[in-house]
Amino acid sequence: MTIQMTRCTVDDLGLLQEISIETFKETFRNQNSPETMKAYLEKAFNLSQLEKELSRASSEFYFLYANGEMAGYLKINTDDAQSEAMGRDSLEIERIYIRKKYHKQGLGKDLINKAIELAKERNKERIWLGVWEKNENAIRFYKKMGFVQTGDHAFYMGEEKQIDWIMTKSLI
């Protein structure tokens, strides 16, 4: 499989929205009500919100292509863009979204490795992410990649409070 990653720009806004909605639905539709899912998707992935995120200097998006086809993407945050105050020596992986047909093909590892590469280029000492406590497959994957649970925080799907585990990997 030929893998390629490209940094997203504002010109990629429509494609970013499309893959964000598709992958989020594939992953979480069965655990949330249709109303909650609809409200979240409209808030998190509307074009205005995504443009704001893409334009933020401390956030970056990378598309992942497998054999020339869009397979997923990575979103990282540093400094003040992090969703939790983890310090200037940390890089957050906010999203690793992979289309269902590409699951279990090693692409998540490629995206984690890209985040590690970016963190090292920026002299970060650790990377971290939040993962829903009920997303057992993702938790197993992150543990396999060397992440450990270091805390938790609230994540809201509409009005519903869910708990994300904070998982961290040291780079030093």
N, C-alpha and C positions, 0 to 999 in steps of 0.2 A: 504494500500500500504506500503510495506517495503522499507525504504529508507536507502541507505548506501553511504558514501562518502569515497573516497580514494585519497591520494595524488599521483599525476602523477610523474613518473620518466622518464628518457631518454628511458627506455625499453618500454614505452607506446607511443613512438613517432608516429608510424603508426596509432594507434587508435586516437590519438589526432588530427592528420592531417585529418583523415576521418570525424570525428565528427565536426571539425571546418569548413571544406568545406561544408558539408551537411547542417549544421544549418545556416551558413551565406547565402548560396544560398536560402534556404527556406524563410529566413526573408527579403532579400533585392533584389532578382532577379527581381521582378516586378517593382522596382523603378530605376533600372539602366540598361544601355545598355549591351548586351551580351559581347561586347568588353571590356567595363569598368570593368564588373564583372570578366571576365577571367583574365585581367591584375592584378586586386587586389588580387584575390585568389592565383595566381602564386607567387606574391610578399609576401603576408602576411602569407601564410600557406605552403610554401615549407618546406621540411624537414630540411634544413639547418637553416632557420629562426626559426622554432619551437624549434630545438635543442638549439640554442643560447638562446632563451627565457627560456626554461626549465633549462638551466645550470646557469642562473643568480641567484645569492644568494638572491637578493631582490624581486624576483618574485616566485610565487607558483601557481600551477594548482591543482584543485581538481575535479575528476570525480564524477558524481552523478549517482547512479544506483537506478532504481525503479523496485522492484520485480526482481532483478537480471539482469535487462537489462540496458545497457548504455542509459541514458536519457539526459545527458547534462554535462556541466562543468562550473567551475568558475576559473577565473584568477585574482589574486591580485598582486599589486605592492606596495612596500614601498620604502622609502628613494630615492636613485638616479634612481630607476627603474620607478618611476612615470612618466607618459607622460606629466605632467605639474609640475612646481615647486610649490608644495602645502605645503611643509614643512615636517619636520621630525615627526610632531605629526599627520600626515594624512596617511591613507591607501587608495589606489585607487583600485576600482573594475574595471578592464579593460575589462573583458568579463564575461557575464552571457549568455551562449548559451544553449538553451534547444531544443531538437528535437520537431518538430511541433506536433507530436502525443501526446506529454506530456504537451502541453500548457494548461493553465487553470486548473491545478491540484495541485497548491500550491507549485510546485517545485522551482519556482523563489524565493519564500519566504524562502524556506530552504537554498538556496544559499546565499541570503542576510544575513540570520541569521548566516551562517557559516562565512561570511566576518566580521560581527560584533564581533563574538566570537574571530576570529583571531586578529582583531584590538584591542580588550580589552586585550588579552594575551600579546600584544606588547605595551600596554599603549598608544595607539593612542587616540586622542581626537575627531577625526572625520573620516568619510569615505566619499568618493566622487567617481563620475563616470561621463563619458561623454556619452550622448545619442543623436542620430540624432534628430534634431528638428522636423522632419516629422514622427518620430516613435511614434505616439500618444498613442498606447497601452502601450508601455514601459514607456512613461512619466507618464501616469495615474497610472501605477503600482508603479513606484518609488515614486510618490507623496503619494500614499496610505501607502507606507512603511516609510514615514517621511522625504523624501528627498525634498529639495527646490532648485530652480534654483539660482545659485550664480554667473553665468557668462556663457561664451561660448568660443569655440575655433574652429579653422578650422580643418577639417578632409578631407583628399584627397582620393577619389576613382579614381585612375588613375590620369588624369589631372583635373578632376572635383573637385572643391572646394565645400564642404558641411559644414554646421554648426552643431556642436554638442553643446548641452546645457551641462554645467557643473552643476551637482546637488550634493548637499552636505547634510549629515546627521550628526548632532552633537551627540557625545556619552557621553558628560558630562552634 
